[in-house]
Amino acid sequence: MAALPAAGRHQEGSHRRGPAQDRRDVRDERTRRQRASAGDRPAARPQSRRGHTSTPDLRVIEQGSPRNHGAASDFAGKRVAYQGEPGAYSDEAVSAVFPGAEAVGFPTFRLTFDALSMGAVDSAVLPVENSSAGVVQEVSDLLWELPGLRVVREHVQPVRHCLLGWPGPVDRALSHPQALAQCDRYLHSRQIRSVAFHDTAGAARAVAEQRQPGTAAIASKAAAARYGLYVLAESIQDDSENRTRFVVVEKGDPARPRQATSGHREADSKWKGSIAFVTAHRPGSLAHALDCFAQRSVNLTRLDSRPILGRPFEYRFYLDFSINGEASAREAAEAALSALEEASAEIKLFGTYPAF
């Protein structure tokens, strides 16, 4: 059996350092600026979700071992923020997008954004939607709220959830609420109670450190390797095609559709634009806004809404559109964006960027 890591310590490679000091630096800066926000509060303790309790005896598939982070560095010296702990899916996304970069984890999305805004990191890799559980709304809200940031690319990553723990019966599973939602059928069928945790990898670490009988975590195989846990079950997500879409966020001005060719071959490039907007509060205003794209044959790939605080029953809309990279498509998307800017009461372009 692989040895457990000491409590509170991560098994890190040479190019990954623990995020504790970075979190302290960001919090100190936030205190000096006297910026009160929800991100200053410590993560809430795990809260139980409704479910049935039972004790199914799960067969061990394998036990993890520490993974090697010593691969050649393509982005040496680059610091990239993510929300979570080492071994989280966002940590894996950082490795996929920026191999060899220094990945720096933060406990909340707001602290992750603050680290980027303050220049403590060069980029941030953030989840925006999951193919089965839907939109990660807090990330979209922070993109709207915070100035001076832009989306520069996207990354789509398959998500294969595993049940991690110790051999024997399991009656409750800790994980991030999104991960629990993505495994709802599996948990319900085995009468395993869901317990919300701030992060998938953090849940795995807690299970490794606490060794509570009957308690498991839902996280990745990488988390099992990092924290020395057994993989009790693999691919337990409800959707076998489960995927999460991440965006890379950096400081700077967002690119417009007409700029969707820089550094890429036009004909072979797929691009995407992301916008948030508020319409005038009158009948037909949303239909008029969407018609800006329909009239120019610009395809929409996402549309969702969010209530506006302090303005009951008024909504902010989040929209993604696609561009195939050809000159005519860029011109059509640019014209659609300009028309929407004229039609909207408020609008913010997050960026135009290479798509998956």
Secondary structure by P-SEA (a helix, b strand, c coil): ccccccccccccccccccaaaaaaaaaaaaaaaccccccccccccccccbbbbbbbbccccccccccccccccccccbbbbbccccccaaaaaaaaaccccbbbbbccaaaaaaaaaaccccbbbbbccccccccaaaaaaaaaccccccccbbbbbbbbbbbcccccccccccccaaaaaaaaaaaaaacbbbbbcccaaaaaaaaaaaccccbbbbccaaaaaaaccccccccccccccbbbbbbbbbccccccccccccccccccbbbbbbbccccccccaaaaaaaaaaaaacccccbbbbbbbccccccbbbbbbbbbcccaaaaaaaaaaaaaaaaaccbbbbcbbbbcc
